[in-house]
Amino acid sequence: MFATYRPILSLLRGTAFLLAASGLHGLLLPLRGQLEGFSTASLGLMGTAWAGGFVTGCFFAPRIVRRAGHVRAFGAFAASGAIVALLTGLIIDEYVWILLRAFTGFTMAGAFMVIESWLNEKATNENRGTVFGLYMMVTYASIMGGQMIVAGGDVKSASLFMITGILFCLSLIPTAVSTASHPKPLQDVSLDVRGLYANSPVSAVACVLIGIANGAWGTLGAVYGARIGISTAEIALMMSLVVVAGAAMQLPAGRLSDKTDRRFVLAGAAFGAALFALAIFLFEPRSGVFVIVFTAAYGAFAYTLYSIAVAHANDHARPEDFVKVSGGLLLLYGFGTMIGPLLAAALMGWMRPEGLFLATAFAHLCLAGYTLLRISRRAPVPVGDRDAFKTQPADRSVTPEALRLDPRRKAEAGG
């Protein structure tokens, strides 16, 4: 049995290093930028640039992979990530960092599409669920591990940038020496906004709004922590626990949505996220412990929303359209993450650090209100006709190619 999973474990090791590098770099840049006196608008633009590069990579990276092959393309993507990480340590300039973040987003999308297609090639209908579960475990653990490296380092020095570069380079080794057969060529990504909205208006609108909120938090959460004066270690723990809390809550929220109209669960979770965001905005906690507890509670609600929205869309979609619908929603989410950092940066600059949560609360309240409106316009899907809820990988690592790993695809995969 172990021999069956050996090639997959090799690829997952590469994934672990790549995600650790991404988690470390994504947290390091806003913290160092804050220390260097970068404007809030520039810090927000870094998140927008990353999201823009990632979405662009989802469209164009498959062409690079088809031309160069999986191994060489992945090597180019990972090496580019290392080069960018080292350049951000050498050139401390906000405008250069914005440009480099766009390149990072593009290379990360390409690297993930290679790994995810490779994993999908090795997965069968019998072990697809195991492979998908292992991929999710590695995703969350590696992102958290990369972020926690910041807690043990010196943000003011170049050492963390060097460690990021090393991690990117380490991700090259497992794929370079792997004996796994090369996967089939990547498919081009397409986006049919009209079709997605016709399939499920709630899911299409929700993914954009969720992207706005999560993009704002993922980009500027560390800046918020630095500006209210909590320690670097507390900031790293705060950013990690938000994602972990959301991952832990996906399953109970999903099971609840399997038993009732998913839109009620979606609206309830959106209200919950907005409630904790508004509590932070109004009460302005400054104790590290209270901030971590409140933000973790916020994450428990906010980071369950995307999975529920995708599940609701799949309830209305034909089984053969699962990958197409989920991939399209992911791209809508990506467009939302380009907007969120700009909105949050404007509010933080105009008001105070807690303006970040005013931005996320606005997105979540809009989501809850629109969902309740749609409940009155469209009947729910009967429980017996629904697709079973499945958790989703972390939002900053999943590409349309990862959706082919989902166990629900086995009906169309044919082995």
C-alpha positions as CSV (number, residue, x, y, z in Angstrom):
1,M,0.0,0.0,0.0
2,F,2.8,2.4,0.9
3,A,4.4,1.8,-2.5
4,T,1.2,2.9,-4.2
5,Y,1.3,6.3,-2.5
6,R,5.1,6.8,-2.7
7,P,5.1,8.9,-5.9
8,I,2.3,11.0,-4.4
9,L,4.1,11.5,-1.2
10,S,7.1,12.7,-3.2
11,L,5.0,15.3,-4.9
12,L,3.4,16.4,-1.7
13,R,6.8,17.0,-0.2
14,G,7.4,19.5,-3.0
15,T,4.0,21.0,-2.3
16,A,4.9,21.4,1.4
17,F,8.1,23.3,0.7
18,L,6.3,25.5,-1.9
19,L,3.4,26.4,0.4
20,A,5.7,27.0,3.3
21,A,7.7,29.4,1.1
22,S,4.4,31.1,0.0
23,G,3.1,31.4,3.6
24,L,6.4,32.8,4.9
25,H,6.8,35.3,2.0
26,G,3.1,36.4,2.1
27,L,3.4,37.3,5.8
28,L,6.9,38.7,5.7
29,L,6.3,41.3,3.1
30,P,3.5,43.3,4.8
31,L,5.3,43.2,8.2
32,R,8.6,44.4,6.6
33,G,6.7,47.0,4.5
34,Q,5.0,48.3,7.6
35,L,8.4,48.7,9.3
36,E,9.8,50.5,6.2
37,G,6.9,53.0,6.3
38,F,5.2,51.8,3.1
39,S,1.8,53.4,2.6
40,T,-1.3,51.4,3.3
41,A,-2.4,51.8,-0.3
42,S,0.9,50.2,-1.5
43,L,0.5,47.3,0.9
44,G,-3.0,46.8,-0.4
45,L,-1.8,46.9,-4.0
46,M,0.7,44.1,-3.2
47,G,-2.3,41.9,-2.4
48,T,-4.1,43.0,-5.5
49,A,-1.0,42.4,-7.7
50,W,-0.6,38.9,-6.3
51,A,-4.2,38.0,-6.9
52,G,-4.0,39.5,-10.4
53,G,-0.9,37.5,-11.2
54,F,-2.5,34.3,-9.8
55,V,-5.6,34.7,-11.9
56,T,-3.5,35.5,-15.0
57,G,-1.4,32.4,-14.3
58,C,-4.5,30.2,-14.2
59,F,-5.2,31.3,-17.8
60,F,-1.7,31.3,-19.3
61,A,0.4,28.9,-17.3
62,P,-1.1,25.8,-19.0
63,R,0.4,27.1,-22.3
64,I,3.9,27.3,-20.8
65,V,3.6,23.8,-19.3
66,R,2.5,22.3,-22.7
67,R,5.5,23.9,-24.4
68,A,8.2,23.1,-21.8
69,G,6.9,20.0,-20.1
70,H,5.8,19.5,-16.5
71,V,9.2,19.1,-14.9
72,R,11.0,21.9,-16.7
73,A,8.0,24.2,-16.3
74,F,7.7,23.5,-12.6
75,G,11.5,24.1,-12.2
76,A,11.1,27.5,-14.0
77,F,8.1,28.5,-11.8
78,A,9.8,27.5,-8.5
79,A,13.1,29.1,-9.4
80,S,11.3,32.3,-10.4
81,G,9.6,32.2,-7.0
82,A,13.1,32.0,-5.3
83,I,14.5,34.8,-7.4
84,V,11.6,37.1,-6.6
85,A,11.8,36.3,-2.9
86,L,15.5,37.2,-2.9
87,L,14.9,40.3,-4.9
88,T,12.4,41.5,-2.4
89,G,15.1,41.2,0.2
90,L,17.6,43.0,-1.9
91,I,15.4,45.9,-3.2
92,I,13.4,47.4,-0.4
93,D,11.0,49.6,-2.5
94,E,7.2,49.5,-2.4
95,Y,6.7,49.9,-6.1
96,V,9.2,47.2,-7.0
97,W,7.5,44.9,-4.4
98,I,4.1,45.5,-6.0
99,L,5.5,44.5,-9.4
100,L,7.3,41.5,-8.0
101,R,4.1,40.3,-6.2
102,A,2.4,40.0,-9.5
103,F,5.2,37.8,-10.8
104,T,4.9,35.7,-7.6
105,G,1.2,35.2,-8.1
106,F,1.8,34.1,-11.7
107,T,4.5,31.6,-10.8
108,M,2.6,30.2,-7.8
109,A,-0.4,29.5,-10.1
110,G,1.8,27.7,-12.6
111,A,3.6,25.7,-10.0
112,F,0.4,24.6,-8.3
113,M,-1.3,23.6,-11.6
114,V,1.7,21.4,-12.4
115,I,1.6,19.6,-8.9
116,E,-2.1,19.3,-8.9
117,S,-2.3,17.8,-12.4
118,W,0.5,15.4,-11.4
119,L,-1.4,14.3,-8.3
120,N,-4.6,13.9,-10.2
121,E,-2.8,11.7,-12.8
122,K,-1.7,9.3,-10.0
123,A,-5.1,9.3,-8.3
124,T,-7.7,6.7,-9.0
125,N,-11.4,6.4,-8.2
126,E,-10.4,4.2,-5.3
127,N,-7.8,6.5,-3.7
128,R,-9.0,9.9,-4.9
129,G,-10.5,10.8,-1.5
130,T,-7.2,9.9,0.3
131,V,-5.1,11.9,-2.1
132,F,-7.5,14.9,-1.8
133,G,-7.3,14.6,2.0
134,L,-3.6,14.4,2.1
135,Y,-3.3,17.4,-0.2
136,M,-5.5,19.4,2.1
137,M,-3.6,18.4,5.2
138,V,-0.3,19.4,3.6
139,T,-1.8,22.6,2.4
140,Y,-3.0,23.9,5.8
141,A,0.0,22.5,7.8
142,S,2.6,24.0,5.4
143,I,1.0,27.5,5.2
144,M,0.8,27.6,9.0
145,G,4.4,26.3,9.3
146,G,5.7,28.9,6.9
147,Q,3.9,31.7,8.7
148,M,5.2,30.6,12.1
149,I,8.8,30.8,10.8
150,V,8.3,34.6,11.0
151,A,7.8,34.3,14.7
152,G,11.3,32.9,15.2
153,G,13.1,35.3,12.9
154,D,14.0,38.9,12.6
155,V,11.7,40.8,10.2
156,K,14.3,43.6,9.9
157,S,17.0,41.4,8.5
158,A,17.4,39.7,5.1
159,S,17.5,36.2,6.7
160,L,13.8,35.4,6.3
161,F,14.0,36.4,2.6
162,M,16.9,34.0,2.2
163,I,14.9,31.2,4.0
164,T,12.0,31.8,1.6
165,G,14.3,31.4,-1.3
166,I,15.7,28.2,0.1
167,L,12.2,26.8,0.6
168,F,11.3,27.6,-3.0
169,C,14.5,25.8,-4.2
170,L,13.8,22.8,-1.9
171,S,10.4,22.4,-3.6
172,L,12.2,21.6,-6.8
173,I,14.0,18.5,-5.6
174,P,11.0,16.0,-5.1
175,T,9.6,16.7,-8.5
176,A,13.0,16.7,-10.2
177,V,13.9,13.2,-8.9
178,S,10.4,11.7,-9.0
179,T,10.0,8.7,-11.3
180,A,6.2,9.4,-11.6
181,S,5.0,9.4,-15.2
182,H,4.3,12.9,-16.6
183,P,0.6,13.8,-16.5
184,K,-1.5,14.7,-19.4
185,P,-1.3,18.3,-20.8
186,L,-3.0,20.9,-18.8
187,Q,-6.3,22.2,-20.1
188,D,-7.0,25.8,-20.9
189,V,-9.1,27.6,-18.3
190,S,-12.3,29.3,-19.4
191,L,-14.7,31.6,-17.6
192,D,-18.4,31.8,-18.4
193,V,-19.8,34.4,-16.0
194,R,-23.3,34.4,-17.5
195,G,-23.5,30.6,-17.3
196,L,-22.3,30.7,-13.7
197,Y,-24.8,33.3,-12.7
198,A,-27.6,31.4,-14.5
199,N,-26.7,28.2,-12.7
200,S,-26.6,29.8,-9.2
201,P,-26.8,33.6,-8.7
202,V,-26.1,33.2,-5.0
203,S,-22.9,31.3,-5.6
204,A,-21.6,33.6,-8.3
205,V,-22.2,36.8,-6.3
206,A,-21.0,35.1,-3.1
207,C,-17.6,34.1,-4.5
208,V,-16.8,37.6,-5.5
209,L,-17.8,39.0,-2.1
210,I,-16.0,36.2,-0.2
211,G,-12.9,37.0,-2.3
212,I,-13.2,40.7,-1.4
213,A,-13.3,39.9,2.3
214,N,-10.6,37.1,2.3
215,G,-8.4,39.1,0.0
216,A,-8.6,42.1,2.4
217,W,-7.8,40.0,5.4
218,G,-5.1,37.9,3.8
219,T,-3.2,40.9,2.6
220,L,-3.6,43.4,5.4
221,G,-4.3,41.3,8.5
222,A,-0.6,41.4,9.4
223,V,-0.5,45.1,8.9
224,Y,-3.5,45.5,11.3
225,G,-1.7,43.4,13.9
226,A,1.5,45.5,13.6
227,R,-0.4,48.8,13.8
228,I,-2.2,47.9,17.0
229,G,1.1,46.9,18.6
230,I,0.9,43.1,19.1
231,S,4.1,41.1,18.8
232,T,5.4,39.5,15.6
233,A,4.8,36.0,17.1
234,E,1.3,37.0,18.0
235,I,0.7,38.2,14.4
236,A,2.0,35.0,13.0
237,L,-0.2,33.0,15.3
238,M,-3.2,35.2,14.5
239,M,-2.8,34.8,10.8
240,S,-2.4,31.0,11.1
241,L,-5.3,30.4,13.4
242,V,-7.8,32.3,11.2
243,V,-7.2,29.8,8.4
244,V,-7.0,26.8,10.7
245,A,-10.3,27.8,12.5
246,G,-11.9,28.1,9.1
247,A,-10.7,24.7,8.1
248,A,-11.9,23.1,11.3
249,M,-15.4,24.6,10.9
250,Q,-15.8,23.5,7.3
251,L,-17.0,20.0,8.1
252,P,-19.6,20.8,10.8
253,A,-20.9,23.7,8.7
254,G,-21.0,21.5,5.6
255,R,-22.9,18.8,7.4
256,L,-25.4,21.3,8.6
257,S,-25.8,22.6,5.0
258,D,-26.4,19.0,3.8
259,K,-29.5,18.8,6.1
260,T,-31.1,22.2,5.3
261,D,-31.1,24.9,2.6
262,R,-27.5,25.7,2.2
263,R,-28.4,29.3,1.7
264,F,-29.5,29.6,5.3
265,V,-26.1,28.3,6.4
266,L,-24.3,30.6,4.0
267,A,-26.3,33.7,5.2
268,G,-25.8,32.6,8.9
269,A,-22.0,32.2,8.5
270,A,-21.8,35.5,6.7
271,F,-23.7,37.2,9.5
272,G,-21.4,35.5,12.1
273,A,-18.3,36.8,10.3
274,A,-19.7,40.3,10.0
275,L,-20.6,40.2,13.7
276,F,-17.1,39.4,14.9
277,A,-15.6,41.9,12.4
278,L,-17.9,44.7,13.7
279,A,-17.1,43.7,17.3
280,I,-13.3,44.2,16.5
281,F,-14.1,47.5,14.7
282,L,-16.2,48.9,17.5
283,F,-14.3,47.6,20.6
284,E,-10.7,48.0,19.2
285,P,-9.1,45.2,21.3
286,R,-5.3,45.7,21.9
287,S,-4.5,42.7,24.0
288,G,-2.8,40.0,21.8
289,V,-4.9,37.2,23.4
290,F,-8.2,39.0,22.8
291,V,-7.2,39.9,19.2
292,I,-6.2,36.3,18.5
293,V,-9.5,34.9,19.9
294,F,-11.7,37.4,18.1
295,T,-9.9,37.0,14.8
296,A,-10.0,33.1,15.1
297,A,-13.7,33.3,15.7
298,Y,-14.0,35.6,12.7
299,G,-12.0,33.1,10.6
300,A,-14.2,30.2,11.7
301,F,-17.1,31.8,10.0
302,A,-15.4,33.6,7.1
303,Y,-13.4,30.7,5.9
304,T,-16.3,28.3,5.7
305,L,-18.2,30.5,3.2
306,Y,-16.4,29.6,0.0
307,S,-16.9,25.8,0.4
308,I,-20.6,26.3,1.1
309,A,-21.1,28.6,-1.9
310,V,-19.4,26.0,-4.2
311,A,-21.5,23.2,-2.8
312,H,-24.6,25.2,-3.5
313,A,-23.6,25.8,-7.1
314,N,-22.9,22.1,-7.6
315,D,-26.4,21.3,-6.3
316,H,-27.7,23.0,-9.4
317,A,-25.1,21.9,-11.8
318,R,-25.0,18.7,-13.9
319,P,-22.4,16.1,-12.6
320,E,-20.3,16.5,-15.8
321,D,-20.1,20.3,-15.2
322,F,-18.6,20.0,-11.7
323,V,-15.0,21.0,-12.7
324,K,-16.2,23.8,-15.1
325,V,-18.6,25.3,-12.5
326,S,-16.1,25.1,-9.6
327,G,-13.2,26.4,-11.7
328,G,-15.3,29.3,-12.8
329,L,-16.3,30.2,-9.2
330,L,-12.7,30.0,-8.2
331,L,-11.8,32.6,-10.8
332,L,-14.6,34.9,-9.7
333,Y,-13.2,34.5,-6.2
334,G,-9.8,35.5,-7.6
335,F,-11.3,38.7,-9.1
336,G,-12.8,39.5,-5.7
337,T,-9.4,39.1,-4.0
338,M,-8.1,41.8,-6.3
339,I,-10.7,44.3,-5.1
340,G,-10.6,43.5,-1.3
341,P,-7.1,44.8,-0.5
342,L,-7.8,48.1,-2.2
343,L,-11.1,48.7,-0.3
344,A,-9.5,47.7,3.0
345,A,-6.4,49.8,2.5
346,A,-8.5,52.9,1.7
347,L,-10.6,52.4,4.9
348,M,-7.5,51.7,7.0
349,G,-5.8,54.8,5.7
350,W,-8.9,57.0,6.1
351,M,-9.9,55.7,9.6
352,R,-7.8,53.4,11.7
353,P,-6.4,49.9,11.6
354,E,-9.8,48.4,12.4
355,G,-11.0,49.8,9.1
356,L,-9.9,46.4,7.7
357,F,-12.8,44.8,9.5
358,L,-15.3,47.4,8.3
359,A,-14.4,46.4,4.8
360,T,-14.8,42.6,5.5
361,A,-18.1,43.3,7.4
362,F,-19.5,45.2,4.4
363,A,-18.8,42.3,2.1
364,H,-20.2,39.7,4.4
365,L,-23.4,41.8,5.1
366,C,-23.9,42.3,1.4
367,L,-23.5,38.5,1.0
368,A,-26.0,37.7,3.8
369,G,-28.5,40.2,2.5
370,Y,-28.3,39.0,-1.1
371,T,-28.6,35.4,0.0
372,L,-31.7,36.0,2.0
373,L,-33.2,37.9,-1.0
374,R,-32.5,34.9,-3.3
375,I,-34.1,32.5,-0.8
376,S,-37.4,34.3,-1.4
377,R,-37.0,34.0,-5.1
378,R,-35.9,30.4,-5.7
379,A,-36.9,27.1,-4.0
380,P,-34.2,25.0,-2.4
381,V,-32.8,21.9,-4.0
382,P,-34.4,18.8,-2.4
383,V,-32.0,17.1,0.1
384,G,-32.0,13.9,-1.8
385,D,-30.9,15.6,-5.0
386,R,-28.0,17.5,-3.5
387,D,-24.3,16.8,-4.1
388,A,-22.5,15.9,-0.8
389,F,-20.6,18.7,0.7
390,K,-16.8,18.6,0.4
391,T,-14.2,20.8,2.1
392,Q,-12.0,22.9,-0.1
393,P,-8.2,23.5,0.0
394,A,-6.8,26.8,1.3
395,D,-7.8,29.6,-1.0
396,R,-4.3,30.8,-1.7
397,S,-3.1,27.4,-3.1
398,V,-6.0,26.0,-5.1
399,T,-6.2,26.4,-8.9
400,P,-8.8,25.0,-11.3
401,E,-6.5,22.0,-11.8
402,A,-6.9,21.1,-8.1
403,L,-10.7,20.6,-8.6
404,R,-10.0,17.5,-10.7
405,L,-8.6,15.9,-7.5
406,D,-12.0,16.1,-5.7
407,P,-13.6,12.7,-5.0
408,R,-16.8,13.9,-6.6
409,R,-15.2,13.9,-10.0
410,K,-14.9,10.1,-10.0
411,A,-18.2,9.8,-11.8
412,E,-16.8,11.7,-14.8
413,A,-13.2,10.5,-14.4
414,G,-13.9,7.0,-15.5
415,G,-10.9,5.7,-13.5
